[in-house]
Amino acid sequence: MRFSYAIVYVSDVVEAVDFYERAFGFARAFVHESGDFAQLATGGTALAFTSHRLGAQAVPVPYTALSPAMPPVGLEFTFTTEDVAGGFARAVAAGATAVAEPHETAWGQVVSYVRDPYGVLVGIASPVAGFS
């Protein structure tokens, strides 16, 4: 088995892709002509976005839409970079909400946190030696 996609259900797929391109430097790999699905090239597991309209059709159970007004759900995307401070600043300048500025952890990793416009918690962290 292989972890292939992380999919975020959003109100506007193209807007979400635009934000992730500006905030984190990812490039769009695919945007369906309907505007209901898109995927970013992330260098690993695909980060994708699906409209709530398509989600309601495809997912066999109701789901709770994310909201930046609510506390984040128990899920985090972490993007690694050698320049955590620069990545954090870029994300905030693109419209992310700052949660925690870059700081060093007890295990030596530099981490920071933002929330995207949909309420997803995003960690921006330095790589950990020995992990990919």
DRENPAVO-165636 format. One record per residue: chain; z, x, y of N, C-alpha, C in turn; residue in three letters. Coordinates in nm, 3 decimals. Example, Ala and Ser with C-alpha at 12.3 -4.5 7.8 and 13.67 -1.06 7.14 Angstrom:
2
ROKE  mol      n_Z      n_X      n_Y     ca_Z     ca_X     ca_Y      c_Z      c_X      c_Y  type
ROKE    A    0.780    1.319   -0.569    0.780    1.230   -0.450    0.780    1.320   -0.330   Ala
ROKE    A    0.708    1.285   -0.225    0.714    1.367   -0.106    0.787    1.290    0.003   Ser
// end
This chain:
132
ROKE  mol      n_Z      n_X      n_Y     ca_Z     ca_X     ca_Y      c_Z      c_X      c_Y  type
ROKE    A    0.000    0.084   -0.117    0.000    0.000    0.000    0.000    0.089    0.124   Met
ROKE    A   -0.058    0.037    0.232   -0.071    0.111    0.356   -0.037    0.022    0.474   Arg
ROKE    A    0.036    0.072    0.571    0.068   -0.003    0.692   -0.056    0.004    0.782   Phe
ROKE    A   -0.123   -0.108    0.799   -0.251   -0.107    0.869   -0.245   -0.155    1.013   Ser
ROKE    A   -0.171   -0.262    1.041   -0.170   -0.319    1.175   -0.030   -0.355    1.219   Tyr
ROKE    A   -0.006   -0.342    1.347    0.104   -0.408    1.416    0.034   -0.501    1.514   Ala
ROKE    A    0.060   -0.630    1.503   -0.010   -0.729    1.585    0.090   -0.800    1.675   Ile
ROKE    A    0.058   -0.806    1.803    0.140   -0.877    1.900    0.065   -1.003    1.940   Val
ROKE    A    0.131   -1.118    1.934    0.072   -1.245    1.975    0.100   -1.263    2.124   Tyr
ROKE    A   -0.007   -1.280    2.200    0.003   -1.285    2.346   -0.079   -1.400    2.403   Val
ROKE    A   -0.054   -1.431    2.528   -0.129   -1.538    2.594   -0.268   -1.493    2.636   Ser
ROKE    A   -0.285   -1.364    2.667   -0.415   -1.313    2.713   -0.441   -1.178    2.648   Asp
ROKE    A   -0.527   -1.176    2.549   -0.555   -1.056    2.470   -0.617   -0.946    2.555   Val
ROKE    A   -0.715   -0.978    2.636   -0.784   -0.876    2.717   -0.687   -0.817    2.819   Val
ROKE    A   -0.602   -0.899    2.878   -0.501   -0.850    2.972   -0.405   -0.753    2.901   Glu
ROKE    A   -0.366   -0.786    2.778   -0.276   -0.698    2.702   -0.342   -0.564    2.673   Ala
ROKE    A   -0.468   -0.567    2.633   -0.541   -0.443    2.606   -0.553   -0.360    2.734   Val
ROKE    A   -0.587   -0.425    2.844   -0.596   -0.354    2.972   -0.464   -0.284    3.005   Asp
ROKE    A   -0.352   -0.356    2.988   -0.221   -0.298    3.017   -0.195   -0.176    2.929   Phe
ROKE    A   -0.216   -0.186    2.797   -0.187   -0.075    2.707   -0.280    0.045    2.732   Tyr
ROKE    A   -0.401    0.019    2.779   -0.488    0.131    2.817   -0.432    0.203    2.939   Glu
ROKE    A   -0.394    0.128    3.042   -0.340    0.189    3.164   -0.204    0.255    3.140   Arg
ROKE    A   -0.117    0.186    3.068    0.021    0.231    3.053    0.036    0.347    2.956   Ala
ROKE    A   -0.041    0.347    2.846   -0.017    0.444    2.740   -0.140    0.528    2.705   Phe
ROKE    A   -0.253    0.499    2.767   -0.372    0.580    2.747   -0.450    0.552    2.620   Gly
ROKE    A   -0.421    0.441    2.553   -0.499    0.406    2.433   -0.635    0.351    2.475   Phe
ROKE    A   -0.732    0.363    2.386   -0.866    0.310    2.412   -0.891    0.189    2.324   Ala
ROKE    A   -0.964    0.094    2.376   -0.995   -0.024    2.294   -1.094    0.016    2.186   Arg
ROKE    A   -1.063   -0.025    2.066   -1.150    0.002    1.952   -1.237   -0.119    1.923   Ala
ROKE    A   -1.183   -0.238    1.949   -1.255   -0.360    1.918   -1.196   -0.475    1.998   Phe
ROKE    A   -1.284   -0.553    2.059   -1.243   -0.679    2.123   -1.341   -0.785    2.074   Val
ROKE    A   -1.288   -0.887    2.008   -1.375   -0.994    1.959   -1.430   -1.072    2.077   His
ROKE    A   -1.554   -1.115    2.065   -1.622   -1.187    2.174   -1.547   -1.313    2.217   Glu
ROKE    A   -1.466   -1.371    2.129   -1.388   -1.491    2.163   -1.272   -1.458    2.256   Ser
ROKE    A   -1.233   -1.330    2.260   -1.115   -1.291    2.337   -0.985   -1.321    2.265   Gly
ROKE    A   -0.993   -1.360    2.139   -0.873   -1.398    2.064   -0.814   -1.283    1.982   Asp
ROKE    A   -0.884   -1.171    1.971   -0.833   -1.058    1.892   -0.889   -0.929    1.950   Phe
ROKE    A   -0.804   -0.828    1.953   -0.848   -0.695    1.997   -0.763   -0.590    1.927   Ala
ROKE    A   -0.818   -0.472    1.918   -0.749   -0.362    1.852   -0.767   -0.235    1.936   Gln
ROKE    A   -0.660   -0.157    1.944   -0.663   -0.030    2.015   -0.671    0.086    1.917   Leu
ROKE    A   -0.736    0.192    1.959   -0.738    0.316    1.881   -0.612    0.393    1.917   Ala
ROKE    A   -0.522    0.409    1.821   -0.393    0.472    1.847   -0.376    0.605    1.774   Thr
ROKE    A   -0.469    0.637    1.689   -0.457    0.760    1.612   -0.383    0.741    1.482   Gly
ROKE    A   -0.341    0.620    1.452   -0.267    0.592    1.328   -0.277    0.445    1.297   Gly
ROKE    A   -0.166    0.382    1.271   -0.163    0.239    1.247   -0.221    0.168    1.369   Thr
ROKE    A   -0.306    0.070    1.346   -0.371    0.001    1.456   -0.272   -0.088    1.530   Ala
ROKE    A   -0.281   -0.086    1.661   -0.206   -0.179    1.745   -0.306   -0.284    1.788   Leu
ROKE    A   -0.279   -0.409    1.755   -0.372   -0.517    1.782   -0.302   -0.630    1.854   Ala
ROKE    A   -0.383   -0.716    1.914   -0.333   -0.832    1.988   -0.411   -0.955    1.943   Phe
ROKE    A   -0.340   -1.064    1.925   -0.400   -1.191    1.886   -0.352   -1.297    1.984   Thr
ROKE    A   -0.441   -1.386    2.021   -0.403   -1.494    2.112   -0.310   -1.592    2.039   Ser
ROKE    A   -0.230   -1.661    2.117   -0.144   -1.764    2.058   -0.230   -1.873    1.993   His
ROKE    A   -0.345   -1.900    2.050   -0.435   -2.002    1.992   -0.475   -1.963    1.851   Arg
ROKE    A   -0.520   -1.838    1.833   -0.559   -1.793    1.700   -0.437   -1.780    1.609   Leu
ROKE    A   -0.326   -1.733    1.665   -0.203   -1.721    1.587   -0.159   -1.854    1.529   Gly
ROKE    A   -0.170   -1.960    1.610   -0.131   -2.093    1.563   -0.219   -2.140    1.448   Ala
ROKE    A   -0.343   -2.094    1.445   -0.436   -2.131    1.338   -0.415   -2.045    1.214   Gln
ROKE    A   -0.386   -1.917    1.234   -0.384   -1.821    1.123   -0.249   -1.806    1.054   Ala
ROKE    A   -0.141   -1.816    1.129   -0.008   -1.795    1.074    0.042   -1.927    1.016   Val
ROKE    A    0.083   -1.928    0.889    0.118   -2.054    0.824    0.254   -2.112    0.862   Pro
ROKE    A    0.327   -2.049    0.950    0.456   -2.101    0.996    0.463   -2.086    1.148   Val
ROKE    A    0.541   -2.170    1.215    0.557   -2.153    1.360    0.627   -2.020    1.390   Pro
ROKE    A    0.595   -1.961    1.502    0.663   -1.838    1.544    0.710   -1.856    1.687   Tyr
ROKE    A    0.805   -1.774    1.727    0.857   -1.778    1.863    0.778   -1.680    1.947   Thr
ROKE    A    0.720   -1.726    2.054    0.646   -1.638    2.144    0.741   -1.541    2.213   Ala
ROKE    A    0.697   -1.420    2.232    0.775   -1.321    2.306    0.787   -1.363    2.451   Leu
ROKE    A    0.895   -1.321    2.515    0.914   -1.353    2.656    0.991   -1.239    2.724   Ser
ROKE    A    0.937   -1.189    2.835    1.010   -1.084    2.908    1.140   -1.136    2.971   Pro
ROKE    A    1.155   -1.268    2.980    1.277   -1.327    3.036    1.392   -1.329    2.936   Ala
ROKE    A    1.361   -1.310    2.809    1.462   -1.312    2.703    1.493   -1.169    2.661   Met
ROKE    A    1.608   -1.145    2.597    1.633   -1.012    2.541    1.523   -0.977    2.441   Pro
ROKE    A    1.491   -0.848    2.428    1.386   -0.811    2.334    1.424   -0.847    2.190   Pro
ROKE    A    1.323   -0.878    2.110    1.348   -0.904    1.968    1.384   -0.772    1.901   Val
ROKE    A    1.436   -0.779    1.780    1.478   -0.658    1.708    1.360   -0.582    1.651   Gly
ROKE    A    1.275   -0.532    1.738    1.155   -0.461    1.701    1.120   -0.366    1.813   Leu
ROKE    A    1.069   -0.251    1.779    1.031   -0.152    1.881    0.905   -0.082    1.838   Glu
ROKE    A    0.815   -0.060    1.932    0.703    0.032    1.911    0.747    0.163    1.974   Phe
ROKE    A    0.725    0.275    1.908    0.755    0.405    1.967    0.629    0.487    1.972   Thr
ROKE    A    0.597    0.537    2.089    0.483    0.624    2.109    0.536    0.763    2.142   Phe
ROKE    A    0.485    0.864    2.075    0.535    1.000    2.097    0.439    1.079    2.186   Thr
ROKE    A    0.499    1.167    2.265    0.426    1.251    2.357    0.511    1.373    2.390   Thr
ROKE    A    0.446    1.481    2.425    0.519    1.600    2.471    0.573    1.579    2.612   Glu
ROKE    A    0.514    1.485    2.687    0.553    1.460    2.826    0.616    1.321    2.838   Asp
ROKE    A    0.740    1.309    2.795    0.808    1.179    2.797    0.825    1.129    2.940   Val
ROKE    A    0.865    1.215    3.031    0.884    1.173    3.170    0.753    1.122    3.230   Ala
ROKE    A    0.644    1.193    3.205    0.513    1.149    3.255    0.469    1.019    3.191   Gly
ROKE    A    0.493    1.005    3.061    0.457    0.881    2.991    0.537    0.763    3.042   Gly
ROKE    A    0.665    0.785    3.066    0.752    0.680    3.119    0.703    0.638    3.258   Phe
ROKE    A    0.676    0.736    3.345    0.630    0.706    3.481    0.497    0.632    3.479   Ala
ROKE    A    0.406    0.673    3.392    0.275    0.607    3.381    0.292    0.462    3.338   Arg
ROKE    A    0.378    0.437    3.239    0.398    0.302    3.189    0.457    0.212    3.298   Ala
ROKE    A    0.556    0.262    3.369    0.619    0.183    3.476    0.518    0.157    3.588   Val
ROKE    A    0.438    0.257    3.624    0.337    0.239    3.729    0.232    0.135    3.687   Ala
ROKE    A    0.208    0.122    3.557    0.110    0.025    3.507    0.167   -0.116    3.496   Ala
ROKE    A    0.298   -0.132    3.518    0.358   -0.265    3.515    0.464   -0.286    3.410   Gly
ROKE    A    0.498   -0.183    3.332    0.608   -0.196    3.236    0.740   -0.204    3.311   Ala
ROKE    A    0.838   -0.267    3.250    0.972   -0.275    3.308    1.055   -0.161    3.251   Thr
ROKE    A    1.112   -0.079    3.338    1.197    0.032    3.294    1.323   -0.022    3.229   Ala
ROKE    A    1.359    0.034    3.112    1.481   -0.004    3.042    1.577    0.115    3.040   Val
ROKE    A    1.527    0.233    3.002    1.608    0.354    3.000    1.520    0.473    3.035   Ala
ROKE    A    1.559    0.546    3.137    1.483    0.664    3.177    1.493    0.772    3.071   Glu
ROKE    A    1.402    0.870    3.075    1.406    0.976    2.974    1.542    1.045    2.968   Pro
ROKE    A    1.590    1.063    2.846    1.717    1.132    2.825    1.715    1.198    2.688   His
ROKE    A    1.796    1.301    2.673    1.802    1.372    2.545    1.906    1.309    2.455   Glu
ROKE    A    1.870    1.295    2.328    1.962    1.238    2.229    2.045    1.349    2.165   Thr
ROKE    A    2.145    1.310    2.088    2.230    1.407    2.018    2.151    1.490    1.918   Ala
ROKE    A    2.040    1.436    1.868    1.958    1.509    1.769    1.846    1.589    1.834   Trp
ROKE    A    1.845    1.594    1.970    1.752    1.680    2.041    1.620    1.617    2.081   Gly
ROKE    A    1.601    1.492    2.052    1.478    1.424    2.091    1.495    1.366    2.232   Gln
ROKE    A    1.389    1.373    2.312    1.389    1.309    2.443    1.328    1.170    2.424   Val
ROKE    A    1.398    1.068    2.472    1.352    0.929    2.456    1.365    0.853    2.588   Val
ROKE    A    1.284    0.751    2.601    1.294    0.656    2.712    1.247    0.521    2.659   Ser
ROKE    A    1.276    0.416    2.734    1.238    0.282    2.691    1.186    0.200    2.808   Tyr
ROKE    A    1.082    0.121    2.778    1.028    0.023    2.871    1.004   -0.106    2.794   Val
ROKE    A    0.977   -0.212    2.868    0.929   -0.336    2.806    0.792   -0.366    2.865   Arg
ROKE    A    0.701   -0.408    2.779    0.569   -0.444    2.827    0.574   -0.581    2.894   Asp
ROKE    A    0.465   -0.627    2.955    0.468   -0.756    3.026    0.498   -0.876    2.937   Pro
ROKE    A    0.493   -0.858    2.806    0.519   -0.969    2.713    0.662   -0.964    2.658   Tyr
ROKE    A    0.735   -0.858    2.690    0.872   -0.844    2.644    0.892   -0.751    2.527   Gly
ROKE    A    0.784   -0.686    2.479    0.795   -0.593    2.367    0.869   -0.467    2.414   Val
ROKE    A    0.966   -0.424    2.336    1.038   -0.300    2.364    0.955   -0.183    2.315   Leu
ROKE    A    0.929   -0.088    2.405    0.846    0.028    2.373    0.926    0.154    2.400   Val
ROKE    A    0.942    0.237    2.298    1.003    0.367    2.314    0.896    0.470    2.342   Gly
ROKE    A    0.925    0.559    2.435    0.837    0.672    2.465    0.923    0.794    2.435   Ile
ROKE    A    0.882    0.872    2.335    0.970    0.977    2.284    0.894    1.105    2.254   Ala
ROKE    A    0.969    1.213    2.253    0.911    1.340    2.210    0.901    1.340    2.059   Ser
ROKE    A    0.806    1.414    2.004    0.797    1.424    1.858    0.925    1.487    1.801   Pro
ROKE    A    0.956    1.453    1.678    1.069    1.513    1.608    1.013    1.615    1.512   Val
ROKE    A    1.062    1.737    1.518    1.013    1.842    1.430    1.025    1.799    1.284   Ala
ROKE    A    0.917    1.818    1.209    0.919    1.785    1.067    0.873    1.645    1.035   Gly
ROKE    A    0.854    1.561    1.138    0.807    1.424    1.117    0.673    1.409    1.187   Phe
ROKE    A    0.588    1.326    1.132    0.460    1.302    1.199    0.452    1.162    1.247   Ser
// end
